[in-house]
Amino acid sequence: MSNQYHCYHIVTPSPWPAFGALSALVTTMGGASYFHGYIGGDLMLLLGISMLGVTMLVWWRDVIREATFQGHHTLEVQTGIKEGVILFIVSEALLFFSFFWAYFHSSLSPSVELGAVWPPVGIEVLNPYQVPLLNTAILLSSGATVTWAHHGLIAGKREDAILGLFLTILLGIIFTGLQAMEYVEAPFTISDSIYGTTFFMTTGLHGVHVIVGTVFLTVAFVRMINYHFTRRHHLGLESAILYWHFVDYVWLLVFAIFYCWAS
């Protein structure tokens, strides 16, 4: 038995980073093959997504085990993880910034090929005051319920925390369902000029973030039910809440730029 004289967590060798990278590669290749109509592309995409799901399941299982049952997440380790989450969110913000840049580059000075107008000639944009406005209200409400859950945990009101998390997850699922319905009924596609491309890429990227955030909160919800969190030690929940608030803020920009301004 070795004695440890520092407060840092020296992680043991894990196969999940390499397996996760392989899963991302299979997903990317499968997605590209599927979009180009290659035979087997849909199966490869499904395989890649399944591998990513397995990676998330087993990797999060190990982290939860290290934090909850082995006690490796000291205050110093928690500080490092918080900084890592913040840097990850900053990288996500820069990713969205690139899509906003592409949109503004084309919209502020539309080319002759687009009809010198924005949206391009022939594009019928969506009404921002129907499903998009409803989704905005839903997502903002989810930000309120997840904050309620956080304050409930800190105040020792476990029932409030569980109910707030449950409502947040439910609102996230409703948002995703409404956006999927909007995609099906949209009068344009991803191949309809630069407008369709930037619209579906940006809103689709945000939709993926909503799905990931919903899964993140679901894991926190299960951990909450199983008494993994305390008033002073709930880093997993804090990280999920921080990520969810980022998703909220990005949607406000998406709604203002891609729906309201475009209309």
HUZI-V412920 format. One line per field, one symbol per residue. ss: DSSP state (H for helix, E for strand, L for the rest). psi: psi as a letter, one per 20 degrees, with the letter a starting at -180 (. if undefined). Layout:
ss = ???
psi = ???
This chain:
ss = LLLLLLLLLLLLLLLHHHHHHHHHHHHHHHHHHHHLLLLLHHHHHHHHHHHHHHHHHHHHHHHHHHHHHLLLLLHHHHHHHHHHHHHHHHHHHHHHHHHHHHHHHHHLLLLHHHLLLLLLLLLLLLLHHHHHHHHHHHHHHHHHHHHHHHHHHHLLLHHHHHHHHHHHHHHHHHHHHHHHHHHHHLLLLLLLHHHHHHHHHHHHHHHHHHHHHHHHHHHHHHHHHLLLLLLLLLHHHHHHHHHHHHHHHHHHHHHHHHHHHLL
psi = pqppkrjqooqqppihgghgghghghgggggghghjkqpihhhhghgghghgggggghghggggghgghikimrhggggggghggghghghhhhghhhhhghghhhhhmprhhijkrpqqpiporqoijdgghghghghhhhhghhhggghgghijnhgggggggghggghgggggghhghhghjpjrrijnahghghghgghgghhhhggghggghgghgghghjkiqrhinlhgggggggghhghgghhgggghghgghh.
